Amino acid sequence: MPFFLARRKTGVLPVTDERMTRFNLTLQEGVDFVIASLGKMWGGELFVPRIPSYRILDVAKAIAPEARVEIVGIRAGEKLHEEMITATDALGTVEFDDYFVILPSTPLWDVDAFVADGHAPRGRRCEYGFSYNSGTNERFLSVDELRQLIASGLHIESGV
């Protein structure tokens, strides 16, 4: 974000790939999620928030709609999309309305009891082949929503 904000004065925003997406989570949302998750944990599991994605091109439009976007190419090791739950991880993942729980690889407790205990509504196992990544996410922030986040000073965080 700071890079784009600084570059908007030049009239050109470099973007590595027009397909690139990222997850969005403000610092406060992250803190709130951690605190809420601590009260639900049984031990050994990983909690993953269900959060919106954004397109890098939409961030460029939100910051400098008049700027020219220059596609510079993806760099070695850079990802097009963030992936928080792989298809392999999904085999041991439970989906709730607002979050996912990746279960411990070594069974430490009764999963059915975990799903029913304090998690309303009940969770459900992820379907075979499911993955949770920023490119196939169900919810994307609009250019206007991105502008509002930027204007409010709530810096967009990626790399959750």
Secondary structure, 3 states (H helix, E strand, C coil): CHHHHHHHHHCEEEECCCCCEEECECHHHHHHHHHHHHCCCCCCCEEEECCCEEEHHHHHHHHCCCCEEEECCCCCCCCCCCEEECHHHHCCEEECCCEEEECCCCCCCCHHHHHHCCCCCCCEECCCCCCEECCCCCCECCHHHHHHHHHCCCCCECCC
